[in-house]
Amino acid sequence: MSAARLRVAVDCRYVRIDHHDGISRYTAGLVGELAQRHDVTMLVHDERQLRQLPALPHAVIGSPTGPGEPWRARQVNRLRPDVVFSPMQTMGTAGRRYRVVLTIHDLIYYTHRTPPRDLPAPVRLLWRLYHLAWWPQRLLLRGADAVVTVSAATGELLRRHRLTDKRIVVVPNAPEPHPPVPPRRASDSRELLYMGAFAPYKNAETLARAMHELPGYRLHLLSRIPAGERARLEALAPAGSLVVHDGTPEDEYRDLLQSAFALLTASREEGFGIPLVEAMSWGTPVVVSDIPIFREIGGEAASFASPDSPAAFAAAVRALEPAAEWERRSALSLEQAARYRWDAAAEQLSTLLEDLAAGR
């Protein structure tokens, strides 16, 4: 921990009001740990966001999707921070009088351009236009002193596409802290879990089709799901093999993770994959698509299958059936998940902020 505490403003304006999504949880996880190291002020645009955040000093500024965002630094300057950290790359930086770190979680929307459904229509249009070329991203990142990303895989993509010449630092995601998990024994459970959205690149149809080769198993779809997508997946899977939760409370999700046979995802592209780490942190094996980011996050603990092959996913699940193999994967999962902690991530971020404030 640095002896000199910085004045750090953390952009918390993407925190959800009623529940966390990925970026919301990332923000909340880091801001509390950063406050152990520096004098932190949280920037929100709606005080209801404070329900999902730790009890820290805060300031209300404009919405990140408002028309004044390019000039948001005028408001932030009044707080006189040494450095500002934003968990997104879109924070306005024109006229700033502080160091700033922006974040890119992934580059998924350059190949899958459908924007999040909860954005206003004008923002959705701009989103599509923004991802038609690389130069808008480069222009935004030009306003940063350094860039954070959540995985080495995404960092490599930033360099490959020459999106920034600034320092890139990996500050990974982490699961919610919980008591240590003792070594788990194999059980008779045949419950499989899928936690994630139902965008096309998430490729949930591969998992639905795999259920034809997994008699006796059930696949729990835990996230909120549009009615049309639910009907489509149910038509692809054997009758009764899908359990649709349409949203899962935190305590129920935790219970399912502790009792499931495995967590599955066939995503074709990701920036991180927090459900993998959440499952592994409870000793639950994961079966995932064989893509670079999951190789990075899952390591030796994960089982891999082609995202194009339901048969390969089914085979990878069945390979876990011997009790000794399941217990081996469970133990490896606990070891792998232990690498991802909010305190460790905040320490990496804190070092970067201190370097910038000191002119390094």
N, C-alpha and C positions, 0 to 999 in steps of 0.2 A: 504494500500500500504506500502511496506517495505521501511524503510529509506535508507537502503543500496542497491544500484542497482547492480545487478549481470551482468556479461558478459555471455550472453546466445546465443548460436548458435542453430538455428532452421533448421532442415533438410527439405528443400523445394524442394527436387529433384523429388518428385512425383507429383508436380503441373503440370497440363496439359498446353500445349502451346496455344491451341486455345479455349478451353472451360473447365470449371470445371467438374470433376466427384466428387464422395463423398469424397475421401481422399484429393483431390486437394482443395476442398472448405473448408474442415476441417482445413487444413494447413493455408490457406489464412485468414480464420476467426480468428484463434488463434494468428497468428504471429503479426498482427496489434495491437491487444489488449495487447499482452505481451510487445510490444515496449513502451506502456504507463507506464510500471512498471519497465523495465530493459533495459539494453543496448543490443540490439538484432542485430545479424548478420545472414542474411539468407544464407543458403548453397544451391546453385543451380548447375546444371551440364550443363545448356544451358541458355544463357542470354535471350532467347526468353520467358522463364518462368516468367521473371520479368513483362511482360504485365499483368499477372493475380495476381500480388502481390503488396502490398503497397510499397511506396518509402522509402526503408530502406537500410542501408549498406548491401552489399552482398559479397560473395566470391564464386568463381567457383571451384568446386572439381569434382571428377570422377562420372560417372553415377552409380546409385544404382544397375543397372543390369550388370555392368562391371565385369570382372574377378578379379579386384583388390579390390572389395568391402570388403572382410574380413579384409583387412589391411587399410581401409579408415581412421582410426584414425591417421595415420601418417600425412595425410594432415591436418586434423582438429586440431591436436596438435599445429600446427604453429600459429593458431589464438588465442591460449591461453584462451579458454573459461573456465568459472567456471563450467558450466553445458551445456549439449547438450540435446535438445529434438527432437526426431524423431517421426513423425506420423505413422511410420511403425515399425516392429520388426526386420527388416533384415539389419539394419545399422551395418557395421563392427565396432567392439569395441576392437580388439586385440591391445595392446600397448597404450591404451588411457591414457591421463593424466588429466582427467576431469571426473566429474560425468555425468551419462547418463540415460535418461529416454526413454524407448521404448514403443510402442503402439501396442495393438492388438484390432482391430475393431470387429472381429467376428471369429468364428471357423467353418464357413459354409463349407469351402472346405474340411473338413474331412469327411463330408457325401455327398457332391456334388463336386467331384474332377475335373470337367472340368475347366481348367484355363481360365483367360481372353484372348480373341482372339487377343488383340493388343500386347501381349508379343512376343518376338522372339521365334522361334521354340525351341532352346536349353533351354531357360528359362521355356517354357511351359512343357518340359519334366521333368526338375528339380522340377517344381511346383508339378507335379503329384507324383513324387517319395517322395518329402518332406512330402506330406500329407498322405502317407501310414502308418505312425507311429507317435507317440507323441514325441519321443525322440529328433528329430531335433528342434522342437519348444522349448523344455526345454533347449536345448543346446544354442539356440540363446538368450533366456531370461536370461540365467545365466550370460550373459555379461552386464546386466542392473543393475542399483542401485535401480530402481523402475519401475513399469509397469503401464501404463495408459490404460484404456479402456473406451468405450463411453457409456456403460450402466451397470447397476447393474446385469442384466441378463447375460451378457458376463463375468463379473467379477466372478459370481457364477460358470460358466462353467470352468473358469481358475482354480478355487480352486478345483472343483470336479475332474478334470483330473490331478490335482497336477502339473500344468505346471510351476509354479514358487513359490518360498518361499519368494520372495521379496514383498515389500509393493505394493498393488494394489489400485489405485485411479481412480474414475470415473470422467472423464472430457467429458461431453456430447457434442453432436452436437448442432447446433442452426440454425435457418433460417436466411436469409439475413435481416438486419434491415430495417424497413420501418415505415412510419408515423402511429400513433395509428389508429386503426380501430373502428369506432363507432358501436354500436349494429346493426346487420343486420336484415332486414325484409325478410320473406319468399317471393319468387317470383315464377313465372310460369316456371322457368328453369327446364329442365329435362336432362341437360348435365352432364354426369359423366366423371371423369378423372382417368386415370391410368398413373402414372409417375414411370418408373423403367425399368430395363433391361428385357430381354426375356429369361434369363437362365431357365432351367427346374424348379429349386426350387422356382422361382418367381410365377409359377403356374397361368399364365395369362389365361390359357384355362378355368379355373373355371369362370372367369369373362365373357369370351366370351359366354359360355353356359348359364350363368345367364341371358343374354339379351333376351333369348326366353321367359322369364317370366316377362320381363319389357317392354311391348309395349309402344311406345311413348318416350322412353329414347334412348339416344345415348351415347356410350362409346368412349371417345377420347383416343387413344393410342399415348402418347406424345413423347416417346423416339425414338431414331433411332432403326429401326427394320430390320433384315435380310429378304430378299424377301421370302424365304421359310417359315419363321415363320409367316409373314404377311398372306400368302396364307392359312396356316394351321388354323390360328385364324379366318379368314374370313369365312372359311368353317364350323367352329363350331358355328358361330353366325348367327342370322337372317340377311338377305340381307339388307344393308343400316344402320345397327345398330352400326357399327364400323366406326369411323372417324380416319384415320391413318395420323398422322402428320409427322412421320419419323424424329423427331427432332424438338424442339420447342425453338425459341429465348426467352431470359429472359423476355422481355417485354410482349410477347404474353402469356407466361406461367403465368405471374403475372395477366394479364387480365382474363385469364381463371379461375384462382383460385378465383378471386373476383366475378365471375358470375356463377360458377358451382353449381349444386345441392349437389354433394358430390364427394369426392375422394375415390377410392376403391383400395385395394390391397389384394390379396389372397396368399401372400407369405407364404411358409412353414417354413422359417427360415430367420432371419435377425440379424444384429448386432445392428442396431438402427432403421432406418426408417425415414430418413429426410423428404421425401414427406409428411408424416403425419403432422409433425410439421409445414412445410411450408403451408399446407392447413389450419390447425387450426389457424395459425397466421393471416389469412385473414377472420376467422370466418366461414370457410367452413367445414361442418361436414365430418367425415371420417367413412367408413365402411371397417373393416379390419379382417383378419383371427385371430382366437382366439388362439394366441400363447403368451408365457410369455413376450417377448420383447414388443409386441404391447399393452399388458395390462399395462406394465410399462410406455410406452411413451404416449399412448392414454388416460390412466386413465379413469375417469368417463365420459369424453367427447365422446369417441369413441363408435361405435356400432360394435359388434363382431359376426362373423359367422364362421362355420367350413370351413376350406380350401378345404374340400372334397365335399362340398354341394353347387352347383349353386343355388338350391332352397332357401337355408338359406341366401345366399347373396342377392338374389332378395327380400326376405321377409324383410331383414334388411333395404334395400333401401326404400321399400314401407312404412315401419314403420315411415320414416321421412316425409311422405307426408303431414300430418296435420301441418298447419302453426305454431301452438303453439309448437309442438314437434321439428320442424326444428329450430325454433328460440331458443328454450332451448338448443339444441345441439350446435348451433352456439355460443351462449354465453359461454357455458362450454368450447368450443374449444379455444376461445380467452383466457380464464383463464388458461387452460392447457398449451398452447403454450408460455405464458408469463414466464413460468418456465425455458425456454431454451433461453439463451442469451449469446452471445460471451463474453461479459465483465464478466459475472458470471463464465463462463467456464474457462476463462483465469485467474481469481482470484484463482480458485481451483488449476490450474496448477502452478501458481506463488507460492502459498504456498508450494506446493511439492518441487519445484526447490529451494526455499529458505531453506527448511528443509534439503535437501540433501547437499547444499553448506555449511551449518552450521554444518554438521555432525550429524544431528538429524535423 
